[in-house]
Amino acid sequence: MLRLVPVPVALILGLLATLAAKADEPGSSNKAASAPKSRSFLFTYSATVTGLPPGKSARIWLPVPGSNADQDVQIVSKELPAAAQAGREPKFGNQILYVEAKAGTDGKIPLEVTYRITRREVKSNPQAPSPEREQLAMYLEPDAKVPVSGKPLELIKDKVLPKDQIAAAHVLYDIVNNPMRYSKEGTGWGKGDAVWACSSGYGNCSDFHSLFISLARSQKIPAKFEIGFPLPTQRGAGEIPGYHCWAKFHPQENGWIPVDISEANKNPKMKDYYFGNLTEDRLTFSTGRDLDLVPKQDGPPLNFFVYPYVEVDGKPFADDKIVKKFSYKDVP
């Protein structure tokens, strides 16, 4: 049976200090605290819908990164086949570009949007107020692939969790990180399925963080899912092969605290850093799971929203017929 035990005040204060002040080099505890770093870059989001009969109409939704405390975003250019409708889904506030277009004679619909983004390193401040406090209840509810009961809770059935929610979340962070391994072998990974992740013991970032969110919510700690793209640490230009995601949790009387467990798993030297901090080498495109878009899609809610979503004749269009290309270029 799960039991809650008091945590020494000194331990809690030490953990808070670790979250609030990190060293100049991520993961190091031997240097003085520094101001958050930042990175400015152009990000080009390209996609081509293929395999359509010439002249066939398609409905297309594109995620749009928004400006927030972590990043500043400006659209630099758009190359779209028709006028785009800008929208914002009401549950999480994700921004969307919606286009209705017809395929050319080659059966394709090309789309491209370029953004200028300044991304800031996220250094956790547990005392920061949360603008979403009134919405925290929804971050305790299950998602389709993120239950708050059942198999994932077997990982903590014999564990003693601290009463302090930051300390408890740190235990859950370790519980996910220690048995899991980052791998994209076989099938089943990449769906953000907490039950599958618990059973398989491996997966990608969506699997790691779905399991963490499931455990956190089961302990009445609000937790949310964020997804976007990673950037290489080296400055320059190049292509980005795919998405990256992470999680944030909200302890009582505090603000959001980020975790990136899959990156910690790939780079154990940064394990301490990634509990409470995020590097500036990333950008956020959307928040949340089980998403209804604007205008509403005919298909079921989206598991998560980072790639283009397309419908033809009222049905989801095959993702493997959407050719995607993402690239970055650092700028002053």
Contacts in CASP RR format, 6 or more apart in sequence:
PFRMAT RR
TARGET T0000
AUTHOR 0000-0000-0000
METHOD contacts of the structure
MODEL  1
MLRLVPVPVALILGLLATLAAKADEPGSSNKAASAPKSRSFLFTYSATVT
GLPPGKSARIWLPVPGSNADQDVQIVSKELPAAAQAGREPKFGNQILYVE
AKAGTDGKIPLEVTYRITRREVKSNPQAPSPEREQLAMYLEPDAKVPVSG
KPLELIKDKVLPKDQIAAAHVLYDIVNNPMRYSKEGTGWGKGDAVWACSS
GYGNCSDFHSLFISLARSQKIPAKFEIGFPLPTQRGAGEIPGYHCWAKFH
PQENGWIPVDISEANKNPKMKDYYFGNLTEDRLTFSTGRDLDLVPKQDGP
PLNFFVYPYVEVDGKPFADDKIVKKFSYKDVP
1 157 0 8 1.000
2 156 0 8 1.000
2 157 0 8 1.000
2 159 0 8 1.000
2 160 0 8 1.000
2 161 0 8 1.000
3 160 0 8 1.000
3 161 0 8 1.000
4 160 0 8 1.000
4 161 0 8 1.000
4 162 0 8 1.000
4 163 0 8 1.000
5 160 0 8 1.000
5 161 0 8 1.000
5 162 0 8 1.000
5 163 0 8 1.000
6 162 0 8 1.000
6 163 0 8 1.000
7 162 0 8 1.000
7 163 0 8 1.000
7 164 0 8 1.000
7 167 0 8 1.000
11 167 0 8 1.000
12 164 0 8 1.000
12 166 0 8 1.000
12 167 0 8 1.000
15 166 0 8 1.000
15 167 0 8 1.000
15 170 0 8 1.000
16 126 0 8 1.000
16 166 0 8 1.000
18 29 0 8 1.000
18 272 0 8 1.000
19 124 0 8 1.000
19 125 0 8 1.000
19 126 0 8 1.000
19 166 0 8 1.000
19 257 0 8 1.000
19 275 0 8 1.000
19 276 0 8 1.000
19 277 0 8 1.000
20 33 0 8 1.000
20 123 0 8 1.000
20 124 0 8 1.000
20 125 0 8 1.000
20 126 0 8 1.000
20 127 0 8 1.000
21 33 0 8 1.000
21 123 0 8 1.000
22 33 0 8 1.000
22 34 0 8 1.000
22 123 0 8 1.000
22 273 0 8 1.000
22 277 0 8 1.000
23 29 0 8 1.000
23 30 0 8 1.000
23 31 0 8 1.000
23 32 0 8 1.000
23 33 0 8 1.000
23 34 0 8 1.000
24 31 0 8 1.000
24 32 0 8 1.000
24 34 0 8 1.000
25 31 0 8 1.000
26 270 0 8 1.000
26 273 0 8 1.000
26 277 0 8 1.000
26 279 0 8 1.000
27 269 0 8 1.000
27 270 0 8 1.000
27 271 0 8 1.000
27 272 0 8 1.000
27 273 0 8 1.000
29 272 0 8 1.000
36 120 0 8 1.000
36 121 0 8 1.000
36 122 0 8 1.000
36 123 0 8 1.000
36 280 0 8 1.000
37 120 0 8 1.000
37 121 0 8 1.000
37 279 0 8 1.000
37 280 0 8 1.000
38 118 0 8 1.000
38 119 0 8 1.000
38 120 0 8 1.000
38 121 0 8 1.000
38 280 0 8 1.000
39 118 0 8 1.000
39 119 0 8 1.000
39 231 0 8 1.000
39 235 0 8 1.000
39 280 0 8 1.000
39 281 0 8 1.000
39 330 0 8 1.000
40 116 0 8 1.000
40 117 0 8 1.000
40 118 0 8 1.000
40 119 0 8 1.000
40 330 0 8 1.000
40 331 0 8 1.000
40 332 0 8 1.000
41 116 0 8 1.000
41 117 0 8 1.000
41 119 0 8 1.000
41 231 0 8 1.000
41 328 0 8 1.000
41 329 0 8 1.000
41 330 0 8 1.000
41 331 0 8 1.000
42 76 0 8 1.000
42 114 0 8 1.000
42 115 0 8 1.000
42 116 0 8 1.000
42 117 0 8 1.000
42 328 0 8 1.000
42 329 0 8 1.000
42 331 0 8 1.000
43 65 0 8 1.000
43 114 0 8 1.000
43 115 0 8 1.000
43 117 0 8 1.000
43 229 0 8 1.000
43 283 0 8 1.000
43 326 0 8 1.000
43 327 0 8 1.000
43 328 0 8 1.000
44 112 0 8 1.000
44 113 0 8 1.000
44 114 0 8 1.000
44 115 0 8 1.000
44 325 0 8 1.000
44 326 0 8 1.000
44 327 0 8 1.000
44 328 0 8 1.000
45 62 0 8 1.000
45 112 0 8 1.000
45 113 0 8 1.000
45 114 0 8 1.000
45 115 0 8 1.000
45 326 0 8 1.000
46 110 0 8 1.000
46 111 0 8 1.000
46 112 0 8 1.000
46 324 0 8 1.000
46 325 0 8 1.000
46 326 0 8 1.000
46 327 0 8 1.000
47 62 0 8 1.000
47 110 0 8 1.000
47 111 0 8 1.000
47 112 0 8 1.000
47 307 0 8 1.000
47 308 0 8 1.000
47 322 0 8 1.000
47 323 0 8 1.000
47 324 0 8 1.000
47 325 0 8 1.000
48 108 0 8 1.000
48 109 0 8 1.000
48 110 0 8 1.000
48 111 0 8 1.000
48 322 0 8 1.000
48 323 0 8 1.000
49 58 0 8 1.000
49 60 0 8 1.000
49 103 0 8 1.000
49 108 0 8 1.000
49 109 0 8 1.000
49 111 0 8 1.000
49 308 0 8 1.000
49 310 0 8 1.000
49 317 0 8 1.000
49 321 0 8 1.000
49 322 0 8 1.000
50 107 0 8 1.000
50 108 0 8 1.000
50 321 0 8 1.000
50 322 0 8 1.000
50 323 0 8 1.000
51 103 0 8 1.000
51 107 0 8 1.000
51 108 0 8 1.000
51 321 0 8 1.000
52 58 0 8 1.000
52 103 0 8 1.000
52 104 0 8 1.000
52 107 0 8 1.000
52 108 0 8 1.000
52 109 0 8 1.000
52 312 0 8 1.000
53 103 0 8 1.000
53 107 0 8 1.000
54 103 0 8 1.000
54 104 0 8 1.000
54 105 0 8 1.000
54 106 0 8 1.000
54 107 0 8 1.000
55 102 0 8 1.000
55 103 0 8 1.000
55 104 0 8 1.000
55 105 0 8 1.000
55 107 0 8 1.000
56 102 0 8 1.000
56 103 0 8 1.000
56 107 0 8 1.000
56 312 0 8 1.000
57 100 0 8 1.000
57 101 0 8 1.000
57 102 0 8 1.000
57 312 0 8 1.000
58 100 0 8 1.000
58 101 0 8 1.000
58 102 0 8 1.000
58 103 0 8 1.000
58 109 0 8 1.000
58 310 0 8 1.000
58 311 0 8 1.000
58 312 0 8 1.000
58 317 0 8 1.000
59 98 0 8 1.000
59 99 0 8 1.000
59 100 0 8 1.000
59 297 0 8 1.000
59 310 0 8 1.000
59 311 0 8 1.000
59 312 0 8 1.000
59 314 0 8 1.000
60 98 0 8 1.000
60 99 0 8 1.000
60 100 0 8 1.000
60 101 0 8 1.000
60 109 0 8 1.000
60 111 0 8 1.000
60 308 0 8 1.000
60 309 0 8 1.000
60 310 0 8 1.000
61 96 0 8 1.000
61 97 0 8 1.000
61 98 0 8 1.000
61 293 0 8 1.000
61 297 0 8 1.000
61 305 0 8 1.000
61 308 0 8 1.000
61 309 0 8 1.000
61 310 0 8 1.000
62 84 0 8 1.000
62 96 0 8 1.000
62 97 0 8 1.000
62 98 0 8 1.000
62 99 0 8 1.000
62 111 0 8 1.000
62 113 0 8 1.000
62 308 0 8 1.000
63 94 0 8 1.000
63 95 0 8 1.000
63 96 0 8 1.000
63 285 0 8 1.000
63 286 0 8 1.000
63 305 0 8 1.000
63 306 0 8 1.000
63 307 0 8 1.000
64 75 0 8 1.000
64 86 0 8 1.000
64 94 0 8 1.000
64 95 0 8 1.000
64 96 0 8 1.000
64 97 0 8 1.000
64 113 0 8 1.000
64 285 0 8 1.000
65 71 0 8 1.000
65 73 0 8 1.000
65 95 0 8 1.000
65 115 0 8 1.000
65 117 0 8 1.000
65 228 0 8 1.000
65 283 0 8 1.000
65 284 0 8 1.000
65 285 0 8 1.000
66 73 0 8 1.000
66 95 0 8 1.000
66 284 0 8 1.000
67 73 0 8 1.000
68 284 0 8 1.000
69 120 0 8 1.000
70 119 0 8 1.000
70 120 0 8 1.000
70 122 0 8 1.000
70 278 0 8 1.000
70 284 0 8 1.000
71 117 0 8 1.000
71 118 0 8 1.000
71 119 0 8 1.000
71 120 0 8 1.000
71 283 0 8 1.000
71 284 0 8 1.000
72 117 0 8 1.000
72 118 0 8 1.000
73 115 0 8 1.000
73 116 0 8 1.000
73 117 0 8 1.000
73 283 0 8 1.000
74 115 0 8 1.000
74 116 0 8 1.000
74 117 0 8 1.000
75 113 0 8 1.000
75 114 0 8 1.000
75 115 0 8 1.000
76 114 0 8 1.000
76 115 0 8 1.000
76 116 0 8 1.000
77 112 0 8 1.000
77 113 0 8 1.000
77 114 0 8 1.000
78 84 0 8 1.000
78 97 0 8 1.000
78 112 0 8 1.000
78 113 0 8 1.000
78 114 0 8 1.000
79 110 0 8 1.000
79 111 0 8 1.000
79 112 0 8 1.000
79 113 0 8 1.000
80 97 0 8 1.000
80 99 0 8 1.000
80 101 0 8 1.000
80 111 0 8 1.000
80 112 0 8 1.000
80 113 0 8 1.000
81 99 0 8 1.000
81 101 0 8 1.000
81 102 0 8 1.000
81 109 0 8 1.000
81 110 0 8 1.000
81 111 0 8 1.000
82 99 0 8 1.000
82 100 0 8 1.000
82 101 0 8 1.000
83 99 0 8 1.000
84 97 0 8 1.000
84 98 0 8 1.000
84 99 0 8 1.000
85 97 0 8 1.000
85 98 0 8 1.000
85 99 0 8 1.000
85 295 0 8 1.000
86 95 0 8 1.000
86 96 0 8 1.000
86 97 0 8 1.000
86 98 0 8 1.000
87 95 0 8 1.000
87 96 0 8 1.000
87 97 0 8 1.000
87 98 0 8 1.000
87 294 0 8 1.000
88 94 0 8 1.000
88 95 0 8 1.000
88 96 0 8 1.000
88 294 0 8 1.000
89 96 0 8 1.000
89 291 0 8 1.000
89 292 0 8 1.000
89 293 0 8 1.000
89 294 0 8 1.000
90 294 0 8 1.000
91 138 0 8 1.000
91 288 0 8 1.000
91 291 0 8 1.000
91 292 0 8 1.000
92 286 0 8 1.000
92 287 0 8 1.000
92 288 0 8 1.000
92 291 0 8 1.000
93 287 0 8 1.000
94 286 0 8 1.000
94 287 0 8 1.000
94 288 0 8 1.000
94 291 0 8 1.000
94 305 0 8 1.000
96 293 0 8 1.000
96 294 0 8 1.000
97 113 0 8 1.000
98 293 0 8 1.000
98 294 0 8 1.000
98 295 0 8 1.000
99 111 0 8 1.000
101 109 0 8 1.000
102 109 0 8 1.000
103 109 0 8 1.000
111 308 0 8 1.000
116 331 0 8 1.000
117 283 0 8 1.000
119 280 0 8 1.000
119 281 0 8 1.000
119 282 0 8 1.000
119 283 0 8 1.000
120 280 0 8 1.000
121 277 0 8 1.000
121 278 0 8 1.000
121 279 0 8 1.000
121 280 0 8 1.000
122 258 0 8 1.000
122 276 0 8 1.000
122 277 0 8 1.000
122 278 0 8 1.000
123 276 0 8 1.000
123 277 0 8 1.000
124 257 0 8 1.000
124 258 0 8 1.000
124 276 0 8 1.000
124 277 0 8 1.000
125 255 0 8 1.000
126 166 0 8 1.000
126 251 0 8 1.000
126 254 0 8 1.000
126 255 0 8 1.000
126 257 0 8 1.000
127 254 0 8 1.000
127 255 0 8 1.000
128 254 0 8 1.000
128 255 0 8 1.000
128 256 0 8 1.000
129 255 0 8 1.000
130 136 0 8 1.000
130 250 0 8 1.000
130 254 0 8 1.000
130 255 0 8 1.000
130 256 0 8 1.000
132 250 0 8 1.000
132 256 0 8 1.000
136 222 0 8 1.000
136 250 0 8 1.000
137 222 0 8 1.000
139 217 0 8 1.000
139 222 0 8 1.000
139 223 0 8 1.000
139 224 0 8 1.000
139 250 0 8 1.000
140 148 0 8 1.000
140 217 0 8 1.000
140 220 0 8 1.000
140 222 0 8 1.000
141 148 0 8 1.000
141 217 0 8 1.000
142 148 0 8 1.000
142 149 0 8 1.000
142 214 0 8 1.000
142 217 0 8 1.000
143 210 0 8 1.000
143 213 0 8 1.000
143 225 0 8 1.000
143 288 0 8 1.000
143 289 0 8 1.000
143 290 0 8 1.000
144 289 0 8 1.000
144 290 0 8 1.000
144 301 0 8 1.000
144 303 0 8 1.000
145 191 0 8 1.000
145 192 0 8 1.000
145 193 0 8 1.000
145 194 0 8 1.000
145 195 0 8 1.000
145 210 0 8 1.000
145 289 0 8 1.000
145 303 0 8 1.000
146 192 0 8 1.000
146 194 0 8 1.000
146 210 0 8 1.000
146 213 0 8 1.000
146 214 0 8 1.000
146 217 0 8 1.000
146 225 0 8 1.000
146 289 0 8 1.000
147 194 0 8 1.000
147 195 0 8 1.000
147 214 0 8 1.000
148 214 0 8 1.000
148 217 0 8 1.000
148 218 0 8 1.000
149 218 0 8 1.000
150 195 0 8 1.000
151 195 0 8 1.000
151 198 0 8 1.000
151 199 0 8 1.000
152 194 0 8 1.000
152 195 0 8 1.000
152 197 0 8 1.000
152 198 0 8 1.000
152 211 0 8 1.000
152 214 0 8 1.000
152 215 0 8 1.000
152 218 0 8 1.000
153 215 0 8 1.000
153 218 0 8 1.000
154 198 0 8 1.000
155 175 0 8 1.000
155 176 0 8 1.000
155 179 0 8 1.000
155 198 0 8 1.000
155 215 0 8 1.000
156 172 0 8 1.000
156 175 0 8 1.000
156 215 0 8 1.000
156 218 0 8 1.000
159 171 0 8 1.000
159 175 0 8 1.000
161 168 0 8 1.000
161 171 0 8 1.000
161 172 0 8 1.000
161 219 0 8 1.000
162 168 0 8 1.000
162 171 0 8 1.000
164 251 0 8 1.000
165 219 0 8 1.000
165 221 0 8 1.000
165 249 0 8 1.000
165 251 0 8 1.000
165 252 0 8 1.000
165 254 0 8 1.000
166 251 0 8 1.000
166 254 0 8 1.000
166 257 0 8 1.000
168 219 0 8 1.000
168 221 0 8 1.000
169 216 0 8 1.000
169 221 0 8 1.000
169 249 0 8 1.000
169 251 0 8 1.000
169 257 0 8 1.000
169 259 0 8 1.000
170 275 0 8 1.000
172 212 0 8 1.000
172 215 0 8 1.000
172 216 0 8 1.000
172 219 0 8 1.000
173 212 0 8 1.000
173 259 0 8 1.000
173 261 0 8 1.000
173 264 0 8 1.000
173 275 0 8 1.000
175 215 0 8 1.000
176 208 0 8 1.000
176 211 0 8 1.000
176 212 0 8 1.000
176 215 0 8 1.000
176 261 0 8 1.000
177 208 0 8 1.000
177 261 0 8 1.000
177 264 0 8 1.000
177 265 0 8 1.000
177 271 0 8 1.000
179 201 0 8 1.000
180 197 0 8 1.000
180 201 0 8 1.000
180 202 0 8 1.000
180 203 0 8 1.000
180 207 0 8 1.000
180 208 0 8 1.000
180 211 0 8 1.000
180 261 0 8 1.000
180 265 0 8 1.000
181 201 0 8 1.000
181 202 0 8 1.000
181 203 0 8 1.000
181 265 0 8 1.000
182 202 0 8 1.000
182 203 0 8 1.000
182 204 0 8 1.000
182 205 0 8 1.000
182 208 0 8 1.000
182 262 0 8 1.000
182 265 0 8 1.000
182 266 0 8 1.000
183 189 0 8 1.000
183 202 0 8 1.000
183 203 0 8 1.000
183 204 0 8 1.000
184 190 0 8 1.000
184 203 0 8 1.000
184 204 0 8 1.000
185 202 0 8 1.000
188 196 0 8 1.000
188 200 0 8 1.000
189 196 0 8 1.000
189 200 0 8 1.000
189 202 0 8 1.000
189 203 0 8 1.000
189 204 0 8 1.000
189 207 0 8 1.000
190 203 0 8 1.000
190 204 0 8 1.000
190 206 0 8 1.000
190 207 0 8 1.000
191 206 0 8 1.000
191 207 0 8 1.000
191 303 0 8 1.000
192 206 0 8 1.000
192 207 0 8 1.000
192 209 0 8 1.000
192 210 0 8 1.000
192 303 0 8 1.000
192 304 0 8 1.000
193 207 0 8 1.000
193 210 0 8 1.000
194 207 0 8 1.000
194 210 0 8 1.000
194 211 0 8 1.000
194 213 0 8 1.000
194 214 0 8 1.000
196 207 0 8 1.000
197 203 0 8 1.000
197 207 0 8 1.000
197 208 0 8 1.000
197 210 0 8 1.000
197 211 0 8 1.000
198 211 0 8 1.000
200 207 0 8 1.000
203 262 0 8 1.000
204 262 0 8 1.000
205 243 0 8 1.000
205 244 0 8 1.000
205 245 0 8 1.000
205 246 0 8 1.000
205 260 0 8 1.000
205 262 0 8 1.000
205 263 0 8 1.000
206 227 0 8 1.000
206 245 0 8 1.000
206 304 0 8 1.000
208 261 0 8 1.000
208 262 0 8 1.000
208 265 0 8 1.000
209 225 0 8 1.000
209 245 0 8 1.000
209 246 0 8 1.000
209 247 0 8 1.000
209 259 0 8 1.000
209 261 0 8 1.000
209 262 0 8 1.000
210 225 0 8 1.000
212 223 0 8 1.000
212 247 0 8 1.000
212 259 0 8 1.000
212 261 0 8 1.000
213 223 0 8 1.000
213 224 0 8 1.000
213 225 0 8 1.000
213 247 0 8 1.000
216 222 0 8 1.000
216 223 0 8 1.000
216 247 0 8 1.000
216 249 0 8 1.000
217 223 0 8 1.000
221 249 0 8 1.000
221 250 0 8 1.000
221 251 0 8 1.000
222 249 0 8 1.000
222 250 0 8 1.000
223 247 0 8 1.000
223 248 0 8 1.000
223 249 0 8 1.000
223 250 0 8 1.000
224 247 0 8 1.000
224 248 0 8 1.000
224 249 0 8 1.000
224 250 0 8 1.000
224 256 0 8 1.000
224 287 0 8 1.000
224 288 0 8 1.000
225 245 0 8 1.000
225 247 0 8 1.000
225 287 0 8 1.000
225 288 0 8 1.000
225 289 0 8 1.000
225 304 0 8 1.000
226 245 0 8 1.000
226 246 0 8 1.000
226 247 0 8 1.000
226 248 0 8 1.000
226 284 0 8 1.000
226 286 0 8 1.000
226 287 0 8 1.000
226 288 0 8 1.000
227 243 0 8 1.000
227 244 0 8 1.000
227 245 0 8 1.000
227 284 0 8 1.000
227 285 0 8 1.000
227 286 0 8 1.000
227 287 0 8 1.000
227 288 0 8 1.000
227 304 0 8 1.000
227 305 0 8 1.000
227 306 0 8 1.000
228 243 0 8 1.000
228 244 0 8 1.000
228 245 0 8 1.000
228 282 0 8 1.000
228 283 0 8 1.000
228 284 0 8 1.000
228 285 0 8 1.000
228 286 0 8 1.000
228 306 0 8 1.000
229 240 0 8 1.000
229 242 0 8 1.000
229 243 0 8 1.000
229 244 0 8 1.000
229 282 0 8 1.000
229 283 0 8 1.000
229 285 0 8 1.000
229 306 0 8 1.000
229 326 0 8 1.000
230 240 0 8 1.000
230 242 0 8 1.000
230 244 0 8 1.000
230 281 0 8 1.000
230 282 0 8 1.000
231 240 0 8 1.000
231 281 0 8 1.000
231 282 0 8 1.000
231 283 0 8 1.000
231 328 0 8 1.000
232 238 0 8 1.000
232 281 0 8 1.000
233 279 0 8 1.000
233 281 0 8 1.000
235 330 0 8 1.000
236 328 0 8 1.000
236 329 0 8 1.000
236 330 0 8 1.000
237 327 0 8 1.000
237 328 0 8 1.000
237 329 0 8 1.000
237 330 0 8 1.000
238 327 0 8 1.000
238 328 0 8 1.000
238 329 0 8 1.000
239 325 0 8 1.000
239 326 0 8 1.000
239 327 0 8 1.000
240 326 0 8 1.000
240 327 0 8 1.000
240 328 0 8 1.000
241 326 0 8 1.000
242 324 0 8 1.000
242 326 0 8 1.000
243 285 0 8 1.000
243 306 0 8 1.000
243 307 0 8 1.000
244 282 0 8 1.000
245 304 0 8 1.000
245 306 0 8 1.000
246 258 0 8 1.000
246 259 0 8 1.000
246 260 0 8 1.000
246 261 0 8 1.000
246 262 0 8 1.000
246 263 0 8 1.000
246 278 0 8 1.000
246 282 0 8 1.000
247 258 0 8 1.000
247 259 0 8 1.000
247 260 0 8 1.000
247 261 0 8 1.000
248 256 0 8 1.000
248 257 0 8 1.000
248 258 0 8 1.000
248 259 0 8 1.000
249 256 0 8 1.000
249 257 0 8 1.000
249 259 0 8 1.000
250 256 0 8 1.000
250 257 0 8 1.000
251 257 0 8 1.000
257 276 0 8 1.000
258 276 0 8 1.000
258 277 0 8 1.000
258 278 0 8 1.000
259 274 0 8 1.000
259 275 0 8 1.000
259 276 0 8 1.000
260 274 0 8 1.000
260 278 0 8 1.000
261 274 0 8 1.000
263 270 0 8 1.000
263 274 0 8 1.000
264 270 0 8 1.000
264 271 0 8 1.000
264 273 0 8 1.000
264 274 0 8 1.000
264 275 0 8 1.000
285 305 0 8 1.000
285 306 0 8 1.000
286 304 0 8 1.000
286 305 0 8 1.000
286 306 0 8 1.000
288 304 0 8 1.000
289 303 0 8 1.000
289 304 0 8 1.000
290 301 0 8 1.000
290 302 0 8 1.000
290 303 0 8 1.000
291 301 0 8 1.000
291 302 0 8 1.000
291 304 0 8 1.000
291 305 0 8 1.000
292 301 0 8 1.000
292 302 0 8 1.000
293 302 0 8 1.000
293 305 0 8 1.000
293 309 0 8 1.000
297 309 0 8 1.000
297 311 0 8 1.000
297 316 0 8 1.000
298 311 0 8 1.000
298 314 0 8 1.000
298 315 0 8 1.000
299 311 0 8 1.000
299 314 0 8 1.000
299 315 0 8 1.000
299 316 0 8 1.000
302 309 0 8 1.000
307 319 0 8 1.000
307 322 0 8 1.000
307 324 0 8 1.000
308 322 0 8 1.000
308 324 0 8 1.000
309 316 0 8 1.000
310 316 0 8 1.000
310 317 0 8 1.000
310 322 0 8 1.000
311 317 0 8 1.000
END
